Amino acid sequence: MTRPRSIDSFRTDFPVTRHLAYLNHAATAPISTRVADAMKNHLEEVLHFGTHHWQDWVSAVESVRRKAAALIGADSREVAFIKNTSEGLSFIANGLELGPGDKVVSVDGEFPANIYPWMNLRNQGVELALVPLQNGVLNEEDLIELLDSRTKVLTISFVQFLSGYRADLKRLGAACKQRNITFVVDAIQGLGAFPLDVRQCQIDALAADGHKWLLGPEGAGFLYCSSNLTQTLRVSEVGWTSVQNASDYLSYSLNLRHSAARFECGTLNTVGIIGLGAALDLLSEVGIEQISSRILDLTDHLWRRVEERGYPLYGVRSSSESSGILSISCEPDRLKQIFSTLRKENVEVSARCGKLRVSPHFYNTVEELDRLAELLPPQS
């Protein structure tokens, strides 16, 4: 009987560890060897056989669709492949057909991918109301109080991109359900790092690209759209694969597919989706619960080490609200100096909005975080 692999053993699946202390998964993650191999194998097949095995590609894509659905507790018919989170959120924003007097509620601090699609509805008379963060923390009671009779949508990130605040999606979903409000989630900064069940959280729509915590390639993400919402949304982008019987090319019958796949309006990024599937296999093998526990242990450790160096942090630390993102506040000149030093020392992080953002994944080590902390010049 084969023993399950220890979480530490998966580090060898990430060649980036031979070169860098890579602590930048909230930006773009490195891929694993199994993701690279899956994509290479597909490209080799296309290189040597063209489309001769195209039916195998279809089967592979549908397999990944089932894996994505399983990750979030959905039905595979509720999953569509998208090129990025912005596209998925735009499909929802444009499909709801909101009008004058309608209100969308969100957070002042969201990544722009979850602001601009809704802001773009202003010319239709739609109001976008934003609840501010307090040192990166959301008072969810303030958010709920803003949900009134005009509110049609609550749209929020699972995890805030700068502070790392992790929302209580169950609480917010229940509040939306009670008020008949569509609940939309930008999941890119939490999916793959923390468990998420769309049924338990009563989420109507969710979008995430694969290139961050899911450890997949860029340009291959997925949109969850509940079966009920799928049937009521206007499809704002239609192509030949949006319809039933798509291979009946000359029927010109605009009968949309019954599933969320109606949002796939043309040829898919097959190689990217295959890579995403391999990434989902890896996450499943490690276990999302084990991944989330490891990430919180790592960021808790780094939080303590950064405080020892005298730096203020942006956000909060608690088991229910923290995530894999930790942002360090420092003066602009010092931020530039520290970021440059870390790059020279092969420690990969991000500089975001005047803060040093660190985002380790499960395969990172305490030693890598200690190395980063030691490179922070002590605050006087």
C-alpha positions in Angstrom: 0.0 0.0 0.0 1.4 3.3 -1.1 1.8 5.9 1.6 0.4 9.4 0.9 3.1 12.0 0.3 4.0 14.4 3.0 3.3 18.0 2.3 7.0 18.8 2.3 7.7 16.3 -0.4 5.7 18.3 -3.0 8.4 21.0 -2.9 10.4 19.0 -5.4 7.6 19.5 -7.9 8.5 23.2 -8.1 11.8 23.8 -9.8 11.6 27.5 -9.0 12.8 26.6 -5.5 16.2 25.8 -6.9 16.6 29.5 -8.0 14.4 31.7 -5.8 12.6 32.0 -2.6 9.4 32.6 -4.5 6.9 34.4 -2.2 4.7 36.1 -4.9 1.7 33.8 -5.5 -0.7 36.7 -5.2 0.8 38.0 -8.4 1.7 35.1 -10.7 2.6 31.6 -9.4 5.3 29.4 -10.9 4.0 26.2 -12.4 4.9 22.8 -11.2 6.7 20.1 -13.3 3.4 18.2 -13.7 1.7 21.3 -15.1 4.6 21.9 -17.5 4.6 18.2 -18.5 0.9 18.1 -19.2 1.2 21.2 -21.5 4.3 19.9 -23.2 2.6 16.6 -24.0 -0.3 18.3 -25.6 1.9 20.6 -27.6 4.0 17.6 -28.8 0.8 15.9 -29.9 -0.3 19.0 -31.9 3.2 19.3 -33.3 3.2 15.8 -34.7 -0.5 15.1 -35.3 -2.3 18.4 -35.7 -5.9 17.9 -34.9 -6.0 14.2 -35.6 -6.8 13.5 -31.9 -9.1 16.4 -31.4 -11.8 14.2 -29.8 -9.3 13.4 -27.0 -8.9 17.2 -26.4 -12.6 17.5 -26.0 -12.6 14.7 -23.4 -9.6 16.3 -21.6 -11.4 19.7 -21.4 -14.5 18.1 -20.0 -12.4 16.3 -17.4 -10.9 19.6 -16.2 -14.4 21.1 -16.1 -15.4 18.3 -13.7 -12.3 18.9 -11.6 -13.0 22.7 -11.4 -16.6 22.0 -10.3 -15.5 19.5 -7.7 -13.1 22.1 -6.2 -16.0 24.5 -5.4 -18.8 22.1 -4.8 -20.6 22.8 -8.1 -22.1 20.8 -10.9 -19.9 20.7 -14.0 -22.7 22.2 -16.1 -22.3 25.3 -14.0 -18.7 25.8 -15.1 -17.4 27.7 -18.1 -13.8 28.3 -19.1 -12.6 31.9 -19.4 -9.4 33.6 -20.2 -9.2 35.6 -17.0 -11.2 36.8 -14.0 -12.0 40.1 -15.6 -13.8 38.4 -18.5 -15.9 36.2 -16.1 -17.0 39.1 -14.0 -17.8 41.2 -17.1 -20.0 38.4 -18.4 -22.0 38.6 -15.2 -22.1 42.4 -15.0 -23.2 42.8 -18.6 -25.6 39.8 -18.4 -27.7 41.0 -15.5 -29.3 43.8 -17.5 -29.3 46.3 -14.6 -30.9 49.7 -15.2 -31.6 53.1 -13.7 -32.0 53.1 -9.9 -30.3 49.7 -9.4 -27.4 49.5 -7.0 -24.3 47.3 -6.9 -22.5 47.1 -3.6 -18.8 46.3 -3.2 -15.7 47.3 -1.3 -13.4 50.3 -1.6 -10.2 48.3 -1.9 -11.2 45.7 -4.4 -8.8 44.8 -7.2 -9.9 46.7 -10.3 -11.0 43.5 -12.0 -14.0 43.6 -9.7 -14.7 47.3 -10.0 -14.5 48.3 -13.6 -17.1 45.9 -15.0 -19.6 47.4 -12.5 -18.4 50.9 -12.9 -19.0 50.5 -16.7 -22.7 50.2 -15.9 -23.0 53.8 -14.8 -24.0 54.9 -18.2 -27.1 52.6 -17.7 -28.0 54.5 -14.5 -26.5 51.9 -12.2 -25.0 53.1 -8.9 -21.9 51.5 -7.5 -21.7 51.9 -3.7 -18.4 51.0 -2.0 -17.8 50.2 1.7 -14.3 51.4 2.9 -11.7 49.1 4.5 -10.2 50.1 7.8 -6.5 49.3 7.7 -7.4 46.6 5.2 -10.2 45.1 7.3 -13.8 45.0 6.2 -16.6 45.6 8.7 -19.0 43.1 7.2 -21.9 44.5 9.2 -21.4 47.9 7.4 -21.5 46.0 4.1 -24.7 44.2 5.0 -26.4 47.4 6.3 -25.8 48.9 2.8 -27.9 46.2 1.2 -31.3 47.9 0.6 -34.3 47.5 -1.6 -32.4 49.0 -4.6 -29.4 46.6 -4.3 -29.3 44.0 -7.0 -25.8 42.7 -6.6 -23.2 42.3 -3.9 -19.8 41.6 -5.5 -16.7 41.0 -3.4 -13.3 39.3 -3.4 -12.9 36.1 -1.4 -9.5 37.6 -0.3 -8.5 41.2 -0.6 -5.5 41.5 -2.9 -3.6 44.0 -0.7 -4.5 43.3 3.0 -5.2 39.6 2.6 -8.5 40.0 4.5 -10.6 36.9 3.9 -14.3 37.5 3.8 -17.0 35.4 5.6 -18.7 34.3 2.4 -21.2 32.2 4.2 -22.5 35.2 6.2 -22.6 37.4 3.2 -24.2 34.8 1.0 -27.0 34.3 3.6 -27.6 38.0 3.8 -27.9 38.2 0.0 -30.2 35.2 -0.2 -32.5 36.7 2.5 -32.8 39.9 0.4 -32.9 38.3 -3.1 -29.6 39.9 -4.1 -27.2 38.3 -6.6 -24.0 37.3 -4.8 -20.9 37.5 -7.0 -17.3 36.5 -5.9 -13.9 37.3 -7.3 -12.2 34.2 -6.0 -8.7 34.5 -7.5 -6.8 35.4 -4.3 -8.2 32.6 -2.3 -9.2 29.7 -4.5 -6.6 27.0 -4.3 -5.4 28.2 -0.9 -8.6 27.9 1.1 -11.8 25.7 0.9 -14.7 27.3 -0.8 -18.2 25.7 -1.4 -20.5 27.7 -3.6 -23.6 25.9 -2.3 -22.8 26.5 1.4 -21.9 30.1 0.7 -25.0 30.6 -1.6 -22.8 32.1 -4.3 -24.6 32.9 -7.6 -21.4 33.6 -9.7 -17.7 33.2 -9.1 -14.7 33.8 -11.3 -11.0 33.0 -11.0 -8.0 32.7 -13.3 -5.6 29.8 -12.7 -2.3 31.6 -12.5 -2.2 32.5 -8.8 -3.1 30.2 -5.9 -4.4 27.5 -8.2 -0.8 27.1 -9.5 -1.8 26.9 -13.1 -0.9 28.8 -16.3 -2.1 32.3 -17.2 -5.0 32.7 -19.5 -6.9 29.6 -18.3 -9.5 30.2 -15.6 -13.1 29.4 -15.0 -16.5 31.0 -14.3 -19.1 29.4 -12.0 -22.6 30.5 -12.8 -25.4 28.8 -10.9 -27.9 26.9 -13.0 -30.7 29.4 -12.1 -28.6 32.4 -12.9 -27.4 30.9 -16.2 -30.9 30.7 -17.6 -31.7 34.4 -16.8 -28.5 36.1 -17.8 -28.2 37.8 -21.1 -25.2 36.3 -23.0 -23.2 39.4 -24.0 -20.7 37.5 -26.1 -21.9 34.8 -28.5 -20.0 32.6 -30.9 -20.3 29.4 -32.7 -19.7 27.2 -29.6 -22.3 29.0 -27.5 -25.1 27.1 -29.1 -26.6 23.6 -29.0 -25.5 21.4 -32.0 -22.5 23.7 -32.7 -21.2 21.3 -35.3 -24.3 21.9 -37.5 -22.5 24.9 -39.0 -25.1 26.1 -41.5 -28.3 25.8 -39.4 -27.8 29.3 -37.9 -30.0 28.3 -35.0 -29.3 30.6 -32.1 -30.4 28.1 -29.4 -27.9 28.7 -26.6 -26.4 25.7 -24.7 -28.3 25.0 -21.5 -25.2 24.9 -19.4 -22.7 27.7 -18.4 -20.7 26.6 -21.5 -22.9 29.0 -23.4 -20.3 31.6 -22.2 -17.6 29.9 -24.2 -18.0 31.6 -27.5 -15.3 30.0 -29.6 -12.1 28.0 -29.6 -10.8 27.4 -26.1 -7.2 27.7 -24.7 -6.9 23.9 -24.7 -3.2 23.8 -23.7 -3.9 26.2 -20.8 -6.9 24.2 -19.7 -4.9 21.0 -19.7 -2.3 22.7 -17.6 -5.0 23.9 -15.2 -6.3 20.4 -14.9 -2.8 19.2 -13.9 -2.7 22.0 -11.3 -6.0 21.0 -9.9 -4.8 17.4 -9.6 -1.9 18.5 -7.6 -4.0 20.6 -5.2 -6.4 17.7 -4.8 -3.5 15.4 -4.0 -2.1 17.7 -1.3 -5.6 18.6 0.0 -7.0 22.1 0.3 -7.5 21.8 4.1 -3.8 20.9 4.5 -2.8 23.6 2.1 -4.7 26.3 4.0 -3.3 25.2 7.4 0.2 25.3 6.1 -0.2 28.8 4.5 -1.6 30.2 7.7 1.2 28.8 9.7 3.7 30.3 7.3 2.1 33.8 7.3 1.7 33.8 11.1 5.4 33.1 11.4 6.3 35.9 9.0 3.9 38.3 10.7 5.8 37.8 14.0 9.2 38.1 12.4 8.3 41.3 10.6 6.9 42.8 13.8 10.2 42.0 15.5 12.0 44.0 12.8 9.7 47.0 13.8 7.5 47.2 10.7 3.8 47.9 10.8 1.6 45.5 8.8 -1.5 46.2 6.8 -4.4 44.0 7.6 -5.3 41.5 10.4 -4.2 38.2 11.8 -6.9 35.8 12.8 -7.6 32.2 11.8 -10.9 33.1 10.1 -10.0 36.4 8.4 -6.3 36.1 7.4 -5.0 34.5 4.3 -1.8 33.9 2.4 -1.2 37.6 1.8 0.8 39.7 4.1 1.6 43.4 3.3 4.3 45.3 5.0 4.1 49.1 5.3 7.2 51.2 4.9 8.3 54.6 3.6 8.5 54.9 -0.2 12.3 55.3 -0.3 12.8 52.4 2.0 10.3 50.3 0.1 12.2 50.8 -3.1 15.5 49.9 -1.4 14.1 46.8 0.2 12.4 45.6 -2.9 15.7 46.0 -4.9 17.6 44.2 -2.2 15.2 41.3 -2.1 15.4 41.0 -5.9 19.2 40.9 -5.8 19.0 38.2 -3.1 16.6 36.1 -5.2 13.6 36.6 -2.9 10.5 37.3 -5.1 7.8 39.5 -3.7 5.6 42.4 -5.0 5.5 46.1 -4.3 1.9 47.1 -4.3 0.3 50.5 -3.4 3.2 51.6 -1.2 3.5 48.2 0.6 5.7 45.1 0.3 3.3 42.2 -0.4 4.5 38.7 0.5 2.4 35.7 -0.5 3.9 32.2 0.2 2.2 29.0 -0.9 2.2 25.6 0.8 5.5 24.4 -0.6 7.4 27.4 0.8 9.5 27.0 4.0 9.9 28.8 7.3 13.6 29.2 6.3 12.7 31.2 3.2 10.5 33.5 5.3 13.3 34.0 7.9 15.6 34.8 5.1 13.2 37.6 3.9 12.9 38.9 7.4 16.6 39.1 7.9 16.9 41.2 4.8 14.6 43.8 6.2 16.7 46.6 7.8 15.5 47.1 11.4 13.2 50.1 11.8 14.7 52.7 14.2 
